[in-house]
Amino acid sequence: MHQYNVYQFLKEKKRPFILSSGSSLGSNRYAFHWSGDNYANFTFLKASIINNFMFGLWGIQMIGSDICGFSGNTT
């Protein structure tokens, strides 16, 4: 319930926004999920799209990833 505690604290400060790269049971209620860094190639781009759809099936709607990548040549 770590994300719940953080959410309650931030709610008191009027800023309940949590962006997490790790998920646990029930985290979709309190946090947005970031799937992590990608390399700048189409293999990682394809995997990130599949990853985002899978998280949607698991009930985590707010999911995102690095589309352009962080390493390599982004063309």
N, C-alpha and C positions, 0 to 999 in steps of 0.2 A: 504494500500500500504506500510505497514511497511517493509515487506520482500523485496520489490523493492528498498526502500531507503537503506537498509542494503546491498543489492546486489551491488548497484551503488557505495557505499562507499568502499566495499571490492574489487570491480573491479579496482578502482583506485590504490589500494595497491597490485594488481596482485594476489589476493587470493579470488576469488568469490565463496566460499563454505559455504553454510548455511545448518545446520541440525536442523530441527524444529520438535517439538512434537505437535504443533498446526497448523492447516491448515485453510486457507481462500480461497475465490474464486480467482483463478489465481496463487496460491502459487506454483503450480507444475512447473511453468516457472522459478522460482528463487531459490527454496529450495528443499532439500531432506527431506523426512518425516521419523520420528522415531515413531513407534506406542506405545512405552512405555515399562515399566517393566512387566515381566511375573513371575508368580510363577513357581516353578520347578515341574510341573506335566503335564500329557498329555492333560488335559482339556484346560489349557492355551496355550499349544503348538498347539492344533487343532484350537482354536479361533484365534491365531496369523496368522496361514496360511490362514484362511478365511478372516481375516482382510486385509492381504496383497493383496489377489486377489480382494477384493472389492475396495481398493484404486486404483488398476490397472484399473478396470472398470471405475472409476471416472476420470481417466486421470493422476493420479500421479504414474509415473512409478518407481521412485527411492524411495522405501519404505523398511523399515527393522524393526525388533523387536529383543528383547533379546530371543534367542532360548533356552539357558540353564536355564534361570530364575535367580532370585536373592534371593529367599527365599525357603527353603525346601531342601530336599535331591535330588541332581541331580545324577541319576543313568544312 
